[in-house]
Amino acid sequence: MYYFVQAFIVVFLLSAQTTWLELFSFGGVTPDLALIWVVYCAVRYSRAGGIGAGITMGLIQDSLSGGLLGVNTLSKSLIAYFFSTLKDKFFVEGVIPIGIFLILSSLFDGLVFYFSMGTILKGEVAPSFLYQSLPVYSIYNALIGPFMFMVLDKINGWLNSNKPNHYAGLTR
C-alpha cells in the first residue's frame, strides 16, 4: 500500500506539472513539483530513500523531456544526496528552513540546466534566465514547498498509522 501511494503521488505530481500547472505560472515560471518532492524525500526519509527518489524522478523527467538524457537525473540525485546529508546537521521543520532548502535546491537545479544547455547541448539560453527566471523559480518553489510538505506529511502520517504492527501482541 505504501509504495502504491508513493507511485500515485509521483504520477499525480508529474501530471499536474505537465498539464494544469501552467495556469499558475508567474512571469512564465511554474514551480517544480518534482523538485519539491525530491527535497521532501531527502529530508524526511533515509539517505537511500531520498537518493532513490531523486534518481527515479530525474530519470522520469529526462524520459518525458525528450532532451539530453541525464540532466534532470544528475540534478535531482545530487540535490537528494546533498539534502539527505544536510538534514542531519539542521533542524528542518517549519516554513523558513524548508523555504531555504528549496531556494538552494532550485538555484542548483537551475544552474545545472543553464550550464548543461550552454556547454553540452550548445543551446541558446537567454541571459535573463540567471537574473530574472531563476530567482522567481526559486522563490516560487520556496512559497509552494512548505504547503506541499504539510500535505505530504499528512499523507505519510496516514500511511504510517495504517501499517500493521506485527509485534503488538507479543509480550515478554
C-alpha positions in Angstrom: 0.0 0.0 0.0 2.8 2.4 0.9 4.6 2.0 -2.4 1.4 2.2 -4.3 0.6 5.6 -2.7 4.1 6.9 -3.3 3.8 5.9 -7.0 0.4 7.6 -7.2 2.0 10.8 -5.7 4.7 10.7 -8.4 2.2 10.2 -11.2 -0.1 12.9 -9.8 2.8 15.4 -9.4 4.1 14.8 -12.9 0.6 15.0 -14.4 0.0 18.3 -12.6 3.4 19.6 -13.6 2.8 19.0 -17.3 -0.9 19.9 -17.6 -2.7 22.4 -15.4 0.2 24.0 -13.5 0.8 26.3 -16.5 -2.4 28.1 -15.3 -0.5 29.3 -12.2 2.7 30.5 -14.0 4.2 33.7 -12.7 6.2 35.5 -15.3 6.4 32.4 -17.4 7.8 30.4 -14.5 6.0 27.5 -12.8 7.0 25.7 -9.6 8.8 22.4 -9.9 6.7 19.9 -8.0 9.1 17.1 -8.8 12.0 19.0 -7.2 9.9 19.8 -4.1 9.0 16.1 -3.8 12.7 15.1 -4.1 13.7 17.6 -1.4 10.9 16.3 0.7 12.0 12.7 0.3 15.7 13.7 1.0 14.7 15.5 4.2 12.0 13.1 5.6 13.4 9.6 4.5 16.7 7.8 4.8 19.6 8.8 2.6 19.0 5.8 0.3 15.3 6.7 0.1 16.0 10.3 -0.8 18.6 9.5 -3.4 16.4 6.8 -4.8 13.6 9.3 -5.1 16.0 11.8 -6.8 17.3 9.3 -9.3 13.8 8.0 -10.1 12.2 11.4 -10.5 15.2 12.6 -12.6 15.0 9.6 -14.9 11.3 10.0 -15.4 11.7 13.7 -16.2 14.5 13.0 -18.6 12.5 10.4 -20.3 9.5 12.7 -20.7 11.5 15.8 -21.7 12.9 14.4 -25.0 16.1 16.4 -24.4 19.5 15.2 -23.2 19.1 12.2 -21.0 20.8 12.7 -17.7 20.5 16.4 -16.9 17.5 16.0 -14.6 18.8 12.8 -13.2 22.2 14.4 -12.3 20.5 17.4 -10.8 17.8 15.6 -8.8 20.1 12.9 -7.5 22.8 15.4 -6.4 20.1 17.5 -4.7 18.8 14.5 -2.9 22.2 13.4 -1.8 23.2 16.9 -0.6 20.0 17.5 1.4 19.8 14.0 2.8 23.2 14.6 4.2 22.5 18.1 5.3 19.2 17.2 7.1 21.3 15.6 9.9 23.1 18.9 10.6 20.0 21.2 10.6 16.5 21.1 12.1 14.3 21.1 9.0 10.9 21.9 10.4 8.9 25.0 9.8 8.4 27.3 6.8 11.8 29.1 6.9 14.2 26.1 6.9 12.1 24.3 4.3 12.0 27.5 2.2 15.7 27.9 2.4 16.3 24.3 1.4 14.0 24.8 -1.6 15.6 28.1 -2.6 19.1 26.4 -2.6 17.9 23.3 -4.4 16.1 25.4 -7.0 19.2 27.5 -7.6 21.3 24.4 -8.0 18.7 22.8 -10.3 18.6 25.9 -12.5 22.3 26.2 -12.7 22.7 22.6 -13.7 20.2 23.2 -16.5 21.9 26.5 -17.5 25.4 25.1 -17.7 24.4 21.9 -19.4 22.5 23.8 -22.1 25.4 26.2 -22.6 28.1 23.6 -22.7 26.9 20.1 -23.6 23.9 21.0 -25.7 25.4 24.1 -27.2 21.9 25.6 -26.9 20.9 29.2 -26.5 19.6 30.2 -23.1 18.5 33.8 -22.6 20.9 35.8 -20.4 17.9 36.9 -18.4 17.5 33.3 -17.2 20.1 33.8 -14.4 18.8 37.1 -13.1 15.1 37.0 -13.8 13.7 33.5 -14.2 15.9 31.6 -11.8 15.2 33.9 -8.8 11.4 33.8 -9.5 11.7 30.0 -9.9 13.5 29.6 -6.6 11.1 31.9 -4.6 8.0 30.3 -6.2 9.3 26.8 -5.1 10.0 28.1 -1.6 6.5 29.5 -1.3 4.7 26.4 -2.6 7.1 23.9 -0.9 6.0 24.3 2.8 2.4 23.7 1.9 3.3 20.7 -0.2 5.5 19.4 2.7 2.5 19.7 5.0 0.2 17.8 2.7 2.9 15.1 2.2 3.4 14.9 6.0 -0.3 14.3 6.4 -0.3 11.5 3.8 2.7 9.9 5.4 1.2 10.1 8.8 -1.9 8.4 7.4 0.2 5.7 5.7 2.2 5.0 8.9 -1.0 4.8 11.0 -2.4 2.2 8.6 0.7 0.0 8.8 0.1 -3.2 10.7 2.1 -3.7 13.8 3.2 -7.3 13.8 4.7 -7.0 17.2 1.7 -5.5 19.0 0.5 -8.8 20.6 3.9 -10.0 21.7 5.0 -9.6 25.3 7.9 -10.9 27.2 
